[in-house]
Amino acid sequence: MDTERASPRYTDIDLWEPADILHAMIEGQMAAVAAVRAAVPAIEQAALAAEARLKDGGRLIYVGAGTSGRLAVQDGAELIPTFNWPKERLLLLIAGGKEALLRSAENAEDETGEAIEAIRQHKITAPDVVIAVAASGTTPFTLACLREAKRGGAFTIGIANNQGTPILAEADCSIWLDTGPEPIAGSTRMKAGTAQRVALNLLSSLVMIRLGRVHEGLMVDLQAINAKLARRSENILIRLTGRTPLEARGALQRANGSVKLAVLLLHGYGFDDATRALDQADGRLRTALKNLGNQTGATDVLTIDEELSSDAQDRG
């Protein structure tokens, strides 16, 4: 396998000047990104296929071992705060469990029985989407997860750095990242890991964009779980509506922190109408705005103060 092969170019790397070693490793990182660029058609195909299934309520499952597993878990975990991907629709399976996130658990990658049991325990079936990542393309734990998930009807995506390996051959969609031998032979935390990280980032981000969780290049589905993200929500809302910080904060409060709902509220729509519009638009803000505009025609935009005054008059 290319990822295990020692390259003659790096035979004397331990004798090189430090700067030469660093430059050689940087070249390797650039080669890793180039390998991802070559795989763009496969990444696009996988993302579109995943989108079609996730629209039907399927779960997104990441599977891996060692470095590949940690990279997969990292990508999956970031979907929750960034895109408000539901926790109940995300599953992260790494050989060795949570302990393997903090320290090496290389022996765990051979545990095929645990892999099969994990897939069965979580009842992974259609329309779930499984992303299996392994630099070698042969990791027993990851391959067993992929096979069992596929047997249950799940859609499988295989990502590997060696061509013609089982994970690529058996996945419904395969993404081959041709990174070749490492500067330190077999250390796939280097070029192979970088390529995996970039490919996972592209794949998941494209899926989230296609599912309507990005609007005008902004994270309109983010979870404001801390002060920084609360400020980001407010700034996104101000940018999309041109309203004042006070109006933005008020709208976010009324929308329970949802930027999408807050945008519609600041366009003058009621909470129920806005919620219904987003549901009918499958969460796509652009579509919801268009549909509401078509249904009701031009809508007068009220300020928060005007709405509160109107509510007070109605109660009076």
C-alpha positions as CSV (number, residue, x, y, z in Angstrom):
1,M,0.0,0.0,0.0
2,D,1.3,3.4,-0.9
3,T,0.6,4.9,2.5
4,E,2.9,2.2,4.1
5,R,5.6,2.4,1.4
6,A,9.0,4.0,2.2
7,S,9.9,6.6,-0.4
8,P,13.5,6.8,-1.5
9,R,13.2,10.6,-1.5
10,Y,13.0,10.6,2.3
11,T,15.5,7.9,3.1
12,D,18.0,10.3,4.6
13,I,15.5,12.8,6.1
14,D,16.9,12.4,9.5
15,L,20.2,13.8,8.2
16,W,18.7,16.9,6.6
17,E,18.8,20.4,7.9
18,P,15.7,21.2,10.0
19,A,14.5,23.8,7.5
20,D,14.8,21.2,4.6
21,I,12.7,18.7,6.6
22,L,10.0,21.3,7.2
23,H,9.9,22.4,3.6
24,A,9.6,18.7,2.5
25,M,6.7,18.2,4.9
26,I,5.0,21.4,3.7
27,E,5.3,20.1,0.2
28,G,3.6,16.9,1.4
29,Q,0.7,19.0,2.9
30,M,0.2,20.8,-0.4
31,A,0.2,17.4,-2.2
32,A,-2.5,16.3,0.2
33,V,-4.7,19.2,-0.8
34,A,-4.1,18.4,-4.4
35,A,-5.2,14.9,-3.9
36,V,-8.5,16.2,-2.5
37,R,-8.9,18.5,-5.5
38,A,-8.6,15.4,-7.8
39,A,-11.4,13.7,-5.7
40,V,-13.9,16.6,-6.1
41,P,-16.2,14.7,-8.5
42,A,-16.4,11.8,-6.0
43,I,-17.0,14.1,-3.1
44,E,-19.8,15.9,-5.0
45,Q,-21.4,12.6,-5.9
46,A,-21.3,11.4,-2.3
47,A,-22.7,14.7,-0.9
48,L,-25.6,14.7,-3.3
49,A,-26.5,11.1,-2.5
50,A,-26.2,11.8,1.2
51,E,-28.4,14.9,0.9
52,A,-31.2,12.9,-0.8
53,R,-31.3,10.4,2.2
54,L,-30.8,12.9,5.0
55,K,-33.8,15.0,3.7
56,D,-35.9,11.9,4.7
57,G,-34.8,12.1,8.3
58,G,-31.8,9.8,8.2
59,R,-28.9,10.0,10.6
60,L,-25.3,10.9,9.7
61,I,-22.8,8.3,11.1
62,Y,-19.1,8.7,11.1
63,V,-16.9,5.6,11.5
64,G,-13.2,5.2,11.9
65,A,-10.2,4.0,14.0
66,G,-7.0,5.7,15.1
67,T,-6.2,9.0,13.4
68,S,-8.9,8.5,10.8
69,G,-11.4,7.9,13.5
70,R,-10.4,11.0,15.5
71,L,-10.6,13.2,12.3
72,A,-14.1,11.7,11.5
73,V,-15.3,12.4,15.0
74,Q,-14.0,15.9,14.9
75,D,-15.8,16.7,11.7
76,G,-19.1,15.2,12.9
77,A,-19.0,16.9,16.3
78,E,-18.6,20.3,14.7
79,L,-21.8,20.0,12.8
80,I,-23.9,20.6,15.9
81,P,-22.8,24.1,16.9
82,T,-22.0,25.2,13.3
83,F,-25.2,24.0,11.5
84,N,-27.5,23.0,14.4
85,W,-27.5,19.4,13.1
86,P,-29.7,17.5,15.6
87,K,-27.7,15.4,18.1
88,E,-30.2,12.6,17.8
89,R,-29.3,12.4,14.1
90,L,-25.6,12.2,14.6
91,L,-23.6,9.1,15.6
92,L,-19.8,9.0,16.0
93,L,-18.3,5.5,16.2
94,I,-14.5,5.2,16.8
95,A,-12.7,2.0,17.6
96,G,-11.9,1.9,21.3
97,G,-14.7,4.3,22.2
98,K,-14.3,7.7,23.9
99,E,-10.9,6.6,25.4
100,A,-9.5,6.5,21.8
101,L,-10.1,10.2,21.4
102,L,-7.5,11.1,24.0
103,R,-4.9,8.3,23.6
104,S,-3.9,5.7,21.0
105,A,-5.9,2.5,21.0
106,E,-4.4,0.8,18.0
107,N,-5.4,-2.7,19.2
108,A,-9.1,-1.7,19.0
109,E,-9.1,-1.4,15.2
110,D,-9.1,-5.2,14.9
111,E,-12.3,-5.6,17.0
112,T,-14.8,-6.5,14.2
113,G,-17.3,-8.0,16.7
114,E,-17.6,-4.7,18.6
115,A,-18.1,-2.9,15.3
116,I,-20.9,-5.2,14.2
117,E,-22.6,-4.9,17.6
118,A,-22.4,-1.1,17.6
119,I,-24.1,-1.0,14.2
120,R,-26.8,-3.4,15.3
121,Q,-27.3,-1.7,18.7
122,H,-27.9,1.7,17.1
123,K,-30.3,0.1,14.5
124,I,-28.5,1.7,11.5
125,T,-30.7,1.2,8.5
126,A,-32.1,3.2,5.5
127,P,-32.1,6.2,5.1
128,D,-29.0,6.5,7.4
129,V,-25.7,7.7,5.9
130,V,-22.5,6.1,7.0
131,I,-19.1,7.7,6.3
132,A,-16.3,5.2,6.8
133,V,-12.7,6.6,6.9
134,A,-9.5,4.6,6.9
135,A,-6.2,5.6,5.3
136,S,-5.3,2.0,4.6
137,G,-8.7,1.2,3.3
138,T,-8.6,-2.2,5.1
139,T,-9.1,-1.4,8.8
140,P,-11.1,-4.3,10.2
141,F,-13.3,-2.2,12.6
142,T,-14.1,0.3,10.0
143,L,-14.7,-2.2,7.3
144,A,-17.0,-4.3,9.6
145,C,-19.0,-1.2,10.4
146,L,-19.4,-0.4,6.7
147,R,-20.4,-3.9,5.8
148,E,-23.0,-4.3,8.6
149,A,-24.5,-0.9,7.9
150,K,-24.8,-1.7,4.2
151,R,-26.4,-5.0,5.1
152,G,-29.0,-3.0,7.1
153,G,-29.8,-0.8,4.1
154,A,-27.8,2.3,5.1
155,F,-26.0,4.4,2.4
156,T,-22.3,4.1,2.7
157,I,-19.5,6.4,1.8
158,G,-15.9,5.1,1.9
159,I,-12.8,7.4,2.2
160,A,-9.4,5.9,1.9
161,N,-5.9,6.7,0.7
162,N,-5.1,3.4,-1.1
163,Q,-6.7,2.5,-4.3
164,G,-8.6,-0.8,-4.8
165,T,-9.0,-1.5,-1.1
166,P,-12.1,-3.1,0.4
167,I,-13.5,0.1,1.9
168,L,-13.5,1.8,-1.5
169,A,-14.6,-1.3,-3.3
170,E,-17.6,-2.0,-1.1
171,A,-18.9,1.5,-0.3
172,D,-21.9,2.8,-2.3
173,C,-19.8,5.9,-3.0
174,S,-16.0,5.9,-2.7
175,I,-13.5,8.7,-2.3
176,W,-9.9,7.9,-3.1
177,L,-7.4,10.4,-1.8
178,D,-4.1,9.6,-3.6
179,T,-1.6,11.0,-1.2
180,G,1.1,8.4,-1.8
181,P,3.9,7.6,0.7
182,E,4.5,9.7,3.7
183,P,7.8,11.6,4.6
184,I,7.8,9.3,7.6
185,A,6.7,5.9,6.2
186,G,3.4,4.7,7.5
187,S,2.7,7.9,9.5
188,T,-0.7,8.6,8.0
189,R,-1.3,11.4,10.5
190,M,0.6,13.5,8.0
191,K,-0.4,13.7,4.3
192,A,-3.2,11.1,4.5
193,G,-4.7,12.7,7.6
194,T,-4.6,16.2,6.1
195,A,-6.4,15.0,2.9
196,Q,-9.0,13.2,5.0
197,R,-9.6,16.3,7.1
198,V,-10.1,18.5,4.0
199,A,-12.3,15.9,2.3
200,L,-14.5,15.4,5.3
201,N,-14.8,19.2,5.7
202,L,-15.8,19.6,2.1
203,L,-18.3,16.7,2.1
204,S,-20.1,17.7,5.3
205,S,-20.2,21.4,4.5
206,L,-21.6,20.7,1.0
207,V,-24.3,18.5,2.5
208,M,-25.2,21.2,5.1
209,I,-25.4,23.9,2.4
210,R,-27.6,21.7,0.2
211,L,-29.9,21.0,3.2
212,G,-30.5,24.8,3.6
213,R,-28.3,25.3,6.7
214,V,-26.4,28.2,5.0
215,H,-27.8,31.4,3.6
216,E,-25.8,34.0,1.7
217,G,-22.7,32.3,3.0
218,L,-23.8,32.7,6.6
219,M,-24.4,30.1,9.4
220,V,-28.0,30.8,9.8
221,D,-28.6,27.6,11.7
222,L,-25.8,28.0,14.3
223,Q,-26.5,27.3,18.0
224,A,-25.8,30.3,20.2
225,I,-24.5,28.2,23.1
226,N,-22.0,30.9,24.3
227,A,-21.5,34.6,24.3
228,K,-19.3,34.6,21.1
229,L,-21.9,32.6,19.1
230,A,-24.7,34.8,20.5
231,R,-22.9,37.9,19.1
232,R,-22.4,36.1,15.8
233,S,-26.1,35.3,15.6
234,E,-26.9,39.0,16.2
235,N,-24.4,40.1,13.6
236,I,-25.7,37.7,11.1
237,L,-29.2,39.0,11.6
238,I,-28.1,42.6,11.3
239,R,-26.3,41.8,8.1
240,L,-29.3,40.0,6.6
241,T,-31.9,42.6,7.6
242,G,-30.1,45.9,8.0
243,R,-31.8,46.3,11.4
244,T,-30.3,47.8,14.6
245,P,-28.6,45.6,17.3
246,L,-31.6,46.3,19.6
247,E,-34.1,45.1,17.0
248,A,-31.9,42.1,16.2
249,R,-31.7,41.1,19.9
250,G,-35.4,41.5,20.3
251,A,-36.2,39.4,17.3
252,L,-33.8,36.6,18.4
253,Q,-35.5,36.5,21.8
254,R,-38.9,36.1,20.2
255,A,-37.5,33.5,17.8
256,N,-35.9,31.5,20.7
257,G,-32.5,32.1,19.2
258,S,-33.3,31.0,15.6
259,V,-31.7,33.3,13.1
260,K,-34.0,32.1,10.3
261,L,-37.1,32.7,12.3
262,A,-35.8,36.1,13.4
263,V,-35.2,37.1,9.8
264,L,-38.8,36.4,8.9
265,L,-40.1,38.2,12.0
266,L,-38.2,41.3,11.1
267,H,-39.8,41.1,7.7
268,G,-43.1,41.5,9.4
269,Y,-44.4,38.0,9.6
270,G,-45.9,36.4,12.7
271,F,-44.3,33.6,14.6
272,D,-46.7,30.9,13.4
273,D,-46.6,32.1,9.8
274,A,-42.8,32.2,9.9
275,T,-42.5,28.7,11.5
276,R,-44.9,27.3,8.9
277,A,-43.1,28.9,6.0
278,L,-39.7,27.4,7.1
279,D,-41.3,23.9,7.6
280,Q,-42.8,24.1,4.1
281,A,-39.5,25.2,2.7
282,D,-37.5,22.3,4.3
283,G,-35.7,24.9,6.4
284,R,-34.4,26.9,3.4
285,L,-34.6,30.6,4.4
286,R,-34.4,31.8,0.8
287,T,-37.3,29.6,-0.2
288,A,-39.4,30.6,2.8
289,L,-38.9,34.3,2.1
290,K,-39.9,33.8,-1.5
291,N,-43.0,31.7,-0.7
292,L,-44.2,34.2,1.9
293,G,-43.7,37.1,-0.5
294,N,-45.7,35.3,-3.1
295,Q,-48.5,34.5,-0.8
296,T,-49.0,37.8,0.9
297,G,-47.4,40.3,-1.5
298,A,-45.4,43.2,-0.2
299,T,-45.3,43.2,3.6
300,D,-44.7,46.3,5.7
301,V,-41.7,45.9,7.9
302,L,-42.4,46.8,11.5
303,T,-39.8,47.7,14.1
304,I,-39.8,45.9,17.3
305,D,-41.2,48.9,19.1
306,E,-44.1,49.2,16.6
307,E,-44.9,45.6,17.1
308,L,-44.9,45.8,20.8
309,S,-47.1,48.9,20.6
310,S,-49.5,47.1,18.3
311,D,-49.7,44.2,20.7
312,A,-50.4,46.5,23.6
313,Q,-53.2,48.2,21.7
314,D,-54.7,44.8,20.8
315,R,-54.7,43.8,24.5
316,G,-56.3,47.1,25.4
